[in-house]
Amino acid sequence: MDFKDFELIYKENRCEIKDKQKVVLKLKEILGDSNVSTEEIDILAYTKDTSLIAFNWALQGQIAGLPDIITWPETVEQICEILKFANQKKIPVIPYGEGSGVVGGSIPIRGGIIVDMKKFNKILEINNENLIVTAQTGINGMNLERYLNKKGYTAGHIPQSLYFSSLGGWISHRAAGQFSTKYGKIEDIILSMEVVLPQGEIIDFKTTPRASTGPQFDKLFIGGSGTLGIVTKATLRIWPAPEKRTLLSYAFSSIEDSFNATRQILRENVYPAVIRIYDQFETIRHFPDIDNAKDKVMVVFVCEGNAKLVDLEEIITREKCEKNSGVDCGVHPVEHWFDTRFKVTETSSMPTYKIVVDTIEVASLWDNASNVYHSVLDSVKKLEGVIMITAHVSHFYPNGVGIYFTFGGAPGKEQTDLEFYQKCWDTTIKAVLKAGGSIAHHHGIGINRSHWMESEWGRSIKTLREIKQLLDPQNILNPGKVYVDTWKRGEK
Ligand SMILES: Cc1cc2nc3c(=O)[nH]c(=O)nc-3n(C[C@H](O)[C@H](O)[C@H](O)COP(=O)(O)OP(=O)(O)OC[C@H]3O[C@@H](n4cnc5c(N)ncnc54)[C@H](O)[C@@H]3O)c2cc1C
């Protein structure tokens, strides 16, 4: 295979490694021969993440980024050595979980060394009294949850990508699972971490239920897209497996009615584990056979936990839905959701029809939620080539929501897939910011959102950049992400 036959998407600022053979030899000295590869088949496997646009590129003989060397460290000390050596040689290092990220976080846009965390897959300790588990961060999400379930617990973190994402990836993108309304996002679940800093120093944080020991420095390493450190170990909160689960669904005449009902439930301090609002377009797509939901907005609920509390949650949930003219649709829509919740073939098959499709999740306080929803739909549907723009709302707080948009369309004759994709992204984010929302709820920043960081963070971005500079003066850890404008963007 010759990589010259592929068109490389991210080629600007790509670093060339001098004396590559010597670098490979040194890495083999650190890691052992079998944990270092420059085989073409391995290089190819790490050229992209699961950004949907990368499927369009693959079908057209294009690759996103081109790494030079792949490594699979087995100890924290090996990671330290890799980083120290990479600093000496000024070689980019890209942490890699399972590549399920959808914003380009693990794409090696400057080339360099991939540090695949797969061998950091051990569960180190579970403590029933404290309700905590400690695991290495390369562990596959499903393996962790399956282990906990067998012992009678759950971590409550069930992203749709559970089967193909890692604990380290969740931490790096500040992920959210389908049951987040009860159990929280990953930043609520993580109690402590061990991190290797960009220059190869190990730091760790004490596990404590809460503290008042100075700033929450540990939080700096949650959400950094792997640019501020490589997280090697984490302690998570866990919960006893739920005693009871109740499934409910209601259809509403408008998105506003569904917002009012769900907002009022949360105001009562009631947290159904799952709440999902499907706008009328997604309701048609997902629940075509539910008569009561025709032309309506479907909301599914899962209440779980202690049986007596679940019964109470059911009463309050029903009361608020009915007060807002919700029509009871029974358990079937929720069972259907359970059956299909990990199915993603619908979107991932679109690129084969030359359709460019993607999802963009954002956050909003309640008083802007309806505005954010309508503003995005109104502005994206006006774009040339857009075939669909729909939304569901899947993460709920007493103060607001996470809204998840899906767009699809065909680029015009003069437009590349990337240009069309960027136009849809930029239009969405611009509408969100104008409506007072926040640009990302759980997929992280990576490449796709880096050029919106200034708008999102305002004057604080300067300090964040200074922290990056302080921790990583040579900018070797996942360069080109989060803090810099990586997109060749058209109109701002
Ligand atoms: C079909 C589908 C469904 C999805 N559903 C959800 C969902 O429900 N909720 C959700 O939040 N996300 C979801 N995602 C997005 C994705 O699964 C998450 O972003 C996930 O957290 C990425 O994990 P990963 O292990 O695959 O990380 P990767 O994609 O390998 O890496 C992501 C980022 O983390 C960095 N990184 C990885 N490991 C480490 C480490 N140990 N230390 C430091 N940095 C590291 C990488 O450099 C990169 O910047 C979905 C994706 C797909 C394709």
The ligand as a Gaussian input file, in Angstrom:
#p B3LYP/6-31G(d) Opt

LIG

0 1
 C      -22.478000       5.816000      17.076000
 C      -21.882000       6.693000      18.126000
 C      -22.592000       6.955000      19.275000
 C      -22.056000       7.781000      20.262000
 N      -22.778000       8.001000      21.395000
 C      -22.276000       8.820000      22.363000
 C      -23.023000       9.074000      23.541000
 O      -24.104000       8.543000      23.755000
 N      -22.487000       9.913000      24.455000
 C      -21.264000      10.503000      24.264000
 O      -20.827000      11.251000      25.126000
 N      -20.543000      10.277000      23.149000
 C      -21.004000       9.450000      22.201000
 N      -20.283000       9.210000      21.064000
 C      -18.981000       9.852000      20.877000
 C      -17.781000       9.037000      21.416000
 O      -18.123000       7.694000      21.636000
 C      -17.275000       9.681000      22.681000
 O      -16.735000      10.946000      22.370000
 C      -16.260000       8.860000      23.458000
 O      -16.081000       9.510000      24.685000
 C      -14.910000       8.684000      22.756000
 O      -14.233000       7.618000      23.390000
 P      -13.054000       6.832000      22.658000
 O      -12.465000       5.910000      23.665000
 O      -13.509000       6.189000      21.410000
 O      -12.042000       8.001000      22.380000
 P      -11.222000       8.427000      21.056000
 O      -12.169000       8.731000      19.949000
 O      -10.162000       7.425000      20.815000
 O      -10.564000       9.737000      21.586000
 C      -11.339000      10.855000      21.913000
 C      -10.428000      11.935000      22.492000
 O       -9.931000      11.497000      23.734000
 C       -8.500000      11.499000      23.753000
 N       -8.145000      10.375000      24.613000
 C       -8.492000       9.075000      24.496000
 N       -8.046000       8.374000      25.542000
 C       -7.395000       9.241000      26.340000
 C       -6.714000       9.125000      27.593000
 N       -6.621000       7.975000      28.238000
 N       -6.164000      10.235000      28.121000
 C       -6.254000      11.426000      27.505000
 N       -6.888000      11.590000      26.327000
 C       -7.453000      10.510000      25.764000
 C       -8.104000      11.424000      22.298000
 O       -6.854000      12.018000      22.061000
 C       -9.220000      12.212000      21.636000
 O       -8.940000      13.586000      21.678000
 C      -20.784000       8.370000      20.072000
 C      -20.057000       8.076000      18.914000
 C      -20.597000       7.253000      17.949000
 C      -19.802000       6.963000      16.719000

